[in-house]
Amino acid sequence: MAEKKKELRIGVIGAGGRGGLSRNAHHVNGAKVVAACDIKEEALKRYQEFIDTKNREDGTKDTLYKTDDYKKLLARKDVDAVFITTPDYCHEEMAVAALKAGKTVYCEKPLAITIEGCDRILKTAMETGSKLFVGHNMRHMDYILKMKELIDSGIIGQVQACWCRHFIAYGGDAYFKDWHSEQKNTTGLLLQKGAHDIDVIHWLCGGYTQRVVGMGRLSVYNRTTKRRKPEEDGITTWSNDFWPPLEQEGYSPVIDVEDESTVMMQLDNGIVANYMQCHYTPDACRNYTFIGDKGRIENLDESHIGVFTNRYWKFGDPDIVYRMQPSVGGHGGADPEIVKAFIKFAKNEGTIPSNSPIAARNSVATGVLGSKSIRNRNEAFDIPPVDKEVLKYFANGQKKAAPKKSAAKKPAAKKDAAKKK
C-alpha cells in the first residue's frame, strides 16, 4: 500500500494585502494554511473569514492560528513552510528568521531592499539548509512564457538587445499613498516595481546585468498638495476616476522616490538592455521588445505577441501574431501557478522551479545600483558578484555538494619472497 504523502502546513506572515496570494495554497496539492500573522486585526479577521468559507464549502473543519507576532508563528511545530508577504523592508529580517527556524520560505519579491540584505538571506539559506523560493510571479505569466519559448526557438536569431517600457497608470494610487513612497522602505521604485521586469529581462536574455547606469527624477508627485497626516493609514484603492494625479488627495506625507526612471544594463553575455518606468501615465502596460539578428519579438499587450521577421521600410505589422487564452487568477493567472510551483518545491516534487534566488538577488542588485546611479549624477556601477560558495549551493539545487572522495591508496605490491632462480 502506497504511503500517504505528508500534508504541507503553511503559515502566512503578512495576511493582508499581498498575503491574499497564499489563499491559493489552501487545500491545493496536499497543502493547507494553518497560521496567519499580521499587525492589523482586520487582516486576520478577513483571513479567518476565508478559512470559514472554505470550511463551509467543502465540509472541512480547519482552524487558523492567529497572531500579531511573526516569531510566535515561526516557533510553531505545526508550520512547515511560510509565505512572507509583508512590506519590502521586512523581508530580510523575517526571511532570515524563518530560514533559521527551519521553515521552507516563500519570500515575496523583491528578496530584500539592499544587496547586502539579499546576500545575508542567501547565505542563511545555505548555512541552515532551509529551502528558499522567491515570488517572481511574472515567470509564470502566459505571455512571458510564450516569449521565452519563441526566443529559445531561434525564430529571431540570437538576441542582441532588449527594451522594456513600463506604463503605470495606478502609480499614484498604489505607490505614493503608503510606505512605498519613501526610500527607507523600498530603496526606490526602480527596485520595488522594476524588480519584476529586470528579472524577466535577465531570464529571457539569458544573462545578468554586469554594469548599470540610471537616470530619473521625481517630477509629479512631489508637487501634490493634498497629503494625509503621518498617523493616518494610506489608502491605496485603485480607480480610473483618480485622475489626473495633481488633483487627487491622500498622498503620503513623505515622498522621496523617483516617479520616472530609466536604467541601462550591460549584461554579462554582451546583450544591452533598457528598462523605462513611469508612474503617472494615463494607461497601463508592460511593453517588451527583444531584438535578435534575424528579427524581433514584441508583446503588444498581455494578450498577444507579435513576431517580426520580414523587412519593412516603415513600422510594419507583425508577420506572426500569437494570442493568449484568457487567464484565471490574480496577476494574469500567475498567482495560482506560482503557488503550485512553491508547494511542489516545498514537498520535493517535480523539477527545480525557474524561480531562482540568485536571479532574484541580481534583479535587486540592478535596481539598487540603478537607483544609486540616478542619485549620483548617472555614474555607472558594476554589480558585485555572488559569493562563490553560495553560487555553488544554489546551482546544485539548494544542496551542499558532496565532498570529493579522495582516491584510495592502492596496497603496496607484495614482494615475491621467492626469487627466481
C-alpha positions as CSV (number, residue, x, y, z in Angstrom):
1,M,0.0,0.0,0.0
2,A,1.4,3.4,-1.0
3,E,2.4,5.6,1.8
4,K,0.3,8.7,2.2
5,K,2.2,11.9,1.5
6,K,2.6,14.3,4.3
7,E,0.4,17.4,4.3
8,L,2.3,20.7,3.9
9,R,1.2,23.1,6.7
10,I,1.6,26.7,5.8
11,G,1.9,29.9,7.8
12,V,1.4,33.4,6.3
13,I,3.4,36.4,7.6
14,G,1.6,39.4,6.3
15,A,-2.0,38.2,6.0
16,G,-3.4,41.3,4.4
17,G,-2.6,42.9,1.0
18,R,-0.3,40.7,-0.9
19,G,-0.9,38.0,1.7
20,G,-4.0,37.1,-0.3
21,L,-1.7,35.2,-2.6
22,S,-1.4,32.5,0.0
23,R,-5.0,31.6,-0.3
24,N,-4.2,29.8,-3.5
25,A,-2.3,27.3,-1.3
26,H,-5.2,26.3,0.9
27,H,-6.3,22.7,0.1
28,V,-4.2,22.6,-3.1
29,N,-1.8,19.7,-3.9
30,G,-1.7,18.4,-0.3
31,A,-1.2,21.8,1.4
32,K,-3.2,23.9,3.7
33,V,-2.9,27.2,5.6
34,V,-2.8,26.7,9.4
35,A,-1.5,30.0,10.7
36,A,-1.6,33.7,9.9
37,C,0.3,36.7,11.3
38,D,-0.5,40.4,10.8
39,I,-0.2,43.6,12.9
40,K,-3.7,44.6,11.8
41,E,-6.6,42.8,13.4
42,E,-8.8,43.4,10.4
43,A,-6.4,41.5,8.1
44,L,-6.5,38.5,10.4
45,K,-10.3,38.7,10.6
46,R,-10.6,38.6,6.8
47,Y,-8.3,35.6,6.6
48,Q,-10.3,33.8,9.2
49,E,-13.5,34.5,7.2
50,F,-11.7,33.0,4.2
51,I,-10.9,29.8,6.2
52,D,-14.5,29.7,7.5
53,T,-15.9,30.0,4.0
54,K,-13.7,27.1,2.7
55,N,-14.8,25.0,5.7
56,R,-18.5,25.5,4.7
57,E,-17.9,24.9,1.0
58,D,-16.0,21.6,1.3
59,G,-17.1,20.4,4.8
60,T,-13.6,20.6,6.4
61,K,-13.1,21.9,9.9
62,D,-9.7,23.7,9.6
63,T,-8.7,26.0,12.4
64,L,-6.4,29.0,11.9
65,Y,-3.8,30.1,14.5
66,K,-3.7,33.9,14.5
67,T,-1.0,36.3,16.0
68,D,0.5,39.7,15.6
69,D,4.0,38.4,16.4
70,Y,5.7,36.6,13.5
71,K,8.2,35.0,15.9
72,K,5.4,33.1,17.6
73,L,4.2,31.8,14.3
74,L,7.8,30.6,13.4
75,A,8.0,28.8,16.8
76,R,5.1,26.6,15.9
77,K,6.0,23.0,15.1
78,D,2.8,22.6,13.0
79,V,4.1,25.1,10.4
80,D,6.3,23.6,7.7
81,A,6.5,26.5,5.3
82,V,5.8,30.2,5.3
83,F,4.8,32.9,2.9
84,I,6.5,36.2,3.7
85,T,4.2,38.8,2.1
86,T,5.0,41.8,4.3
87,P,6.3,45.2,3.1
88,D,9.7,45.0,1.4
89,Y,11.7,46.5,4.3
90,C,10.6,43.5,6.5
91,H,11.8,40.8,4.1
92,E,15.4,40.5,5.2
93,E,14.7,40.1,8.9
94,M,11.8,37.8,8.5
95,A,13.3,35.6,5.8
96,V,16.5,35.1,7.9
97,A,14.4,34.2,11.0
98,A,12.2,31.8,9.1
99,L,15.2,30.0,7.5
100,K,16.8,29.7,10.9
101,A,13.6,28.3,12.2
102,G,13.8,25.5,9.6
103,K,10.9,26.6,7.5
104,T,10.7,26.4,3.8
105,V,10.3,30.1,2.7
106,Y,8.3,31.8,0.0
107,C,9.6,35.4,0.1
108,E,7.6,37.9,-2.0
109,K,9.7,39.9,-4.4
110,P,11.9,41.9,-4.0
111,L,14.0,39.5,-2.0
112,A,15.3,42.5,0.1
113,I,15.9,46.2,-0.5
114,T,19.6,46.1,-0.4
115,I,22.3,43.9,-2.0
116,E,23.7,43.1,1.5
117,G,20.2,42.0,2.7
118,C,19.8,39.6,-0.2
119,D,23.3,38.2,0.3
120,R,22.5,37.6,4.0
121,I,19.3,35.7,3.2
122,L,21.1,33.6,0.6
123,K,24.0,32.8,3.0
124,T,21.5,31.9,5.8
125,A,19.7,29.5,3.4
126,M,23.0,27.8,2.6
127,E,24.1,27.6,6.2
128,T,20.7,26.3,7.5
129,G,19.8,24.1,4.6
130,S,16.3,25.5,4.7
131,K,14.7,26.0,1.3
132,L,14.2,29.4,-0.3
133,F,11.8,30.4,-3.1
134,V,11.3,34.0,-4.3
135,G,7.9,35.3,-5.6
136,H,8.8,36.5,-9.1
137,N,5.4,35.5,-10.4
138,M,5.9,37.0,-13.9
139,R,7.9,33.9,-14.7
140,H,4.5,32.2,-14.6
141,M,2.6,34.6,-16.9
142,D,1.5,33.1,-20.2
143,Y,2.8,35.8,-22.4
144,I,6.2,35.9,-20.7
145,L,6.4,32.1,-21.1
146,K,5.4,32.3,-24.8
147,M,8.1,35.0,-25.5
148,K,10.7,32.8,-23.8
149,E,9.6,29.8,-25.9
150,L,9.9,31.9,-29.1
151,I,13.3,33.3,-28.2
152,D,14.6,29.9,-27.3
153,S,13.3,28.5,-30.6
154,G,15.7,30.8,-32.5
155,I,12.9,32.5,-34.6
156,I,14.6,35.9,-34.2
157,G,18.1,34.6,-34.1
158,Q,20.5,35.5,-31.3
159,V,19.1,38.2,-29.0
160,Q,21.3,41.3,-29.1
161,A,19.1,44.0,-27.4
162,C,16.1,44.3,-25.1
163,W,13.8,47.2,-24.3
164,C,11.0,47.4,-21.8
165,R,8.6,50.3,-21.4
166,H,6.5,50.2,-18.3
167,F,3.5,52.5,-18.1
168,I,2.0,52.5,-14.6
169,A,-1.4,54.3,-14.6
170,Y,-2.1,53.3,-11.0
171,G,1.2,54.8,-9.7
172,G,-0.5,57.5,-7.7
173,D,-3.0,55.1,-6.2
174,A,-0.6,52.3,-5.3
175,Y,2.8,53.7,-4.6
176,F,2.6,57.3,-3.5
177,K,0.0,57.0,-0.7
178,D,1.6,54.4,1.6
179,W,5.1,53.1,2.6
180,H,6.2,52.7,-1.0
181,S,6.8,56.5,-1.3
182,E,9.9,56.5,0.9
183,Q,13.4,55.4,0.1
184,K,14.0,54.0,3.5
185,N,11.2,51.4,2.9
186,T,11.9,50.5,-0.8
187,T,15.3,52.0,-1.8
188,G,13.3,53.2,-4.8
189,L,10.5,52.2,-7.2
190,L,13.1,51.2,-9.8
191,L,13.8,48.3,-7.5
192,Q,10.4,47.8,-5.9
193,K,8.3,47.8,-9.1
194,G,11.1,47.2,-11.6
195,A,12.4,44.0,-9.9
196,H,9.8,42.0,-11.9
197,D,10.9,43.4,-15.2
198,I,14.6,43.3,-14.6
199,D,14.2,39.6,-13.7
200,V,12.2,38.9,-16.9
201,I,14.9,40.7,-18.9
202,H,17.7,38.6,-17.3
203,W,15.7,35.4,-17.8
204,L,14.7,35.8,-21.4
205,C,18.1,37.3,-22.4
206,G,20.0,34.5,-20.6
207,G,22.3,36.7,-18.6
208,Y,22.7,39.0,-15.6
209,T,23.5,42.7,-15.5
210,Q,27.2,43.4,-15.2
211,R,27.2,47.2,-15.3
212,V,24.3,49.6,-14.8
213,V,23.6,53.3,-15.4
214,G,20.4,55.0,-14.3
215,M,18.6,58.3,-15.0
216,G,15.4,59.6,-13.5
217,R,13.7,62.1,-11.2
218,L,10.7,62.9,-9.0
219,S,8.7,65.3,-11.1
220,V,5.0,65.0,-10.5
221,Y,4.1,63.6,-7.1
222,N,6.5,66.0,-5.3
223,R,4.0,68.7,-6.4
224,T,1.0,67.1,-4.8
225,T,-0.5,69.3,-2.0
226,K,-3.3,67.1,-0.6
227,R,-1.3,64.9,1.8
228,R,-2.6,62.6,4.6
229,K,-1.3,63.1,8.1
230,P,1.6,60.8,9.3
231,E,-0.7,59.0,11.8
232,E,-3.3,58.2,9.1
233,D,-3.1,54.9,7.2
234,G,-2.5,55.1,3.5
235,I,-5.5,54.1,1.3
236,T,-4.3,52.5,-1.9
237,T,-7.6,51.9,-3.7
238,W,-7.4,52.0,-7.5
239,S,-9.9,53.7,-9.6
240,N,-10.0,55.2,-13.1
241,D,-11.7,58.2,-11.5
242,F,-8.5,59.0,-9.6
243,W,-7.1,61.2,-12.3
244,P,-5.2,63.4,-13.0
245,P,-2.6,62.9,-10.3
246,L,-2.3,66.5,-9.1
247,E,-6.0,66.8,-8.4
248,Q,-6.1,63.7,-6.1
249,E,-5.7,63.6,-2.3
250,G,-4.4,61.2,0.4
251,Y,-0.8,61.2,-0.7
252,S,2.0,60.2,1.7
253,P,3.4,63.0,3.9
254,V,6.9,61.9,2.7
255,I,7.6,61.3,-0.9
256,D,11.2,60.9,-1.9
257,V,11.3,58.2,-4.5
258,E,11.5,58.8,-8.3
259,D,8.3,58.7,-10.3
260,E,10.1,58.2,-13.6
261,S,13.3,56.3,-14.2
262,T,15.4,54.6,-16.8
263,V,18.1,52.1,-16.3
264,M,20.6,50.9,-19.0
265,M,22.1,47.4,-18.4
266,Q,25.1,45.8,-19.9
267,L,24.6,42.0,-19.4
268,D,27.4,39.6,-18.8
269,N,26.7,37.9,-22.2
270,G,27.0,41.2,-24.1
271,I,23.3,42.0,-24.5
272,V,22.4,45.6,-24.0
273,A,19.0,46.2,-22.2
274,N,17.0,49.2,-21.3
275,Y,14.1,49.5,-18.8
276,M,11.9,52.6,-18.5
277,Q,9.3,53.2,-15.8
278,C,6.7,56.0,-15.4
279,H,4.2,56.3,-12.6
280,Y,1.9,59.0,-14.0
281,T,0.8,57.6,-17.4
282,P,-2.9,57.5,-18.2
283,D,-2.7,53.9,-19.4
284,A,-1.0,50.8,-18.1
285,C,1.2,48.3,-20.0
286,R,4.4,46.4,-19.9
287,N,5.8,46.5,-23.4
288,Y,8.8,44.2,-24.0
289,T,10.9,44.2,-27.2
290,F,13.6,41.6,-27.9
291,I,15.7,42.2,-31.0
292,G,17.8,39.4,-32.5
293,D,20.0,39.2,-35.6
294,K,17.0,37.7,-37.6
295,G,14.1,39.7,-36.3
296,R,12.3,40.9,-33.2
297,I,9.5,39.9,-30.7
298,E,7.2,42.4,-29.0
299,N,4.3,41.9,-26.7
300,L,1.6,44.4,-27.9
301,D,-0.1,43.9,-24.5
302,E,-0.5,40.9,-22.2
303,S,-2.9,39.2,-24.6
304,H,-0.9,39.0,-27.8
305,I,2.6,38.9,-29.1
306,G,3.9,40.0,-32.4
307,V,6.9,38.4,-34.3
308,F,8.6,40.5,-36.9
309,T,10.9,38.6,-39.3
310,N,10.4,40.3,-42.7
311,R,11.9,43.6,-43.6
312,Y,9.9,46.8,-44.0
313,W,10.7,50.4,-44.7
314,K,8.2,51.5,-42.1
315,F,6.8,50.4,-38.8
316,G,5.5,47.1,-40.1
317,D,2.7,44.8,-38.9
318,P,3.8,41.6,-37.2
319,D,4.4,38.6,-39.5
320,I,3.0,36.3,-36.9
321,V,0.7,37.1,-34.0
322,Y,0.2,34.8,-31.0
323,R,-2.9,35.4,-28.9
324,M,-3.0,34.3,-25.3
325,Q,-6.0,32.5,-23.9
326,P,-7.9,34.3,-21.1
327,S,-6.4,33.5,-17.8
328,V,-7.9,32.7,-14.4
329,G,-6.5,34.0,-11.1
330,G,-4.6,37.1,-10.0
331,H,-1.8,38.7,-12.0
332,G,-2.8,37.2,-15.3
333,G,-3.2,33.7,-13.9
334,A,0.4,33.8,-12.5
335,D,-0.5,33.8,-8.8
336,P,-2.2,30.3,-8.6
337,E,0.6,28.9,-10.8
338,I,3.5,30.2,-8.8
339,V,1.8,28.9,-5.6
340,K,1.5,25.5,-7.1
341,A,5.2,25.6,-8.0
342,F,6.1,26.6,-4.5
343,I,4.1,23.7,-3.0
344,K,5.9,21.2,-5.3
345,F,9.2,22.8,-4.4
346,A,8.5,22.6,-0.6
347,K,7.4,19.0,-0.9
348,N,10.4,18.0,-3.1
349,E,8.1,17.1,-6.0
350,G,9.0,17.7,-9.6
351,T,11.8,19.6,-11.2
352,I,13.7,22.6,-9.7
353,P,11.5,25.7,-10.4
354,S,12.6,28.5,-12.7
355,N,12.3,31.0,-9.8
356,S,15.9,31.4,-8.9
357,P,17.0,33.1,-5.6
358,I,20.3,34.0,-7.4
359,A,18.3,35.7,-10.2
360,A,16.2,37.5,-7.5
361,R,19.3,38.8,-5.9
362,N,20.7,40.0,-9.2
363,S,17.5,41.8,-10.1
364,V,17.7,43.6,-6.7
365,A,21.3,44.5,-7.2
366,T,20.5,46.0,-10.6
367,G,17.6,48.1,-9.1
368,V,19.7,49.2,-6.1
369,L,22.7,50.3,-8.2
370,G,20.4,51.8,-10.9
371,S,18.8,53.9,-8.2
372,K,22.2,54.8,-6.8
373,S,23.3,55.9,-10.3
374,I,20.3,58.2,-10.6
375,R,21.2,59.9,-7.3
376,N,24.9,60.1,-8.1
377,R,24.9,62.1,-11.4
378,N,24.4,59.0,-13.5
379,E,27.6,57.3,-12.5
380,A,28.0,53.7,-13.8
381,F,28.2,50.9,-11.3
382,D,29.4,47.3,-11.5
383,I,27.2,44.6,-10.0
384,P,29.2,42.8,-7.2
385,P,29.4,39.0,-7.7
386,V,27.6,36.5,-5.5
387,D,29.8,34.6,-3.1
388,K,31.2,31.5,-4.9
389,E,30.1,29.0,-2.2
390,V,26.6,30.4,-2.2
391,L,26.5,30.3,-6.0
392,K,27.5,26.7,-6.0
393,Y,24.9,25.8,-3.4
394,F,22.0,27.2,-5.4
395,A,23.4,25.9,-8.7
396,N,23.3,22.5,-7.0
397,G,19.5,22.8,-6.3
398,Q,20.0,24.2,-2.8
399,K,22.0,21.2,-1.8
400,K,25.5,21.1,-0.5
401,A,27.8,19.3,-2.8
402,A,29.1,16.0,-1.5
403,P,32.7,16.2,-0.5
404,K,35.0,14.7,-3.1
405,K,36.2,11.3,-2.3
406,S,40.0,11.0,-2.1
407,A,41.5,8.4,-4.3
408,A,42.0,5.2,-2.3
409,K,45.6,4.3,-2.0
410,K,46.4,1.1,-3.7
411,P,48.0,-1.5,-1.4
412,A,51.7,-1.8,-2.0
413,A,52.6,-4.8,-4.1
414,K,53.9,-7.6,-2.1
415,K,57.4,-8.6,-2.8
416,D,57.8,-12.0,-4.1
417,A,59.7,-13.8,-1.4
418,A,60.8,-16.5,-3.7
419,K,63.3,-15.1,-6.0
420,K,63.5,-16.6,-9.4
421,K,66.4,-18.9,-9.7
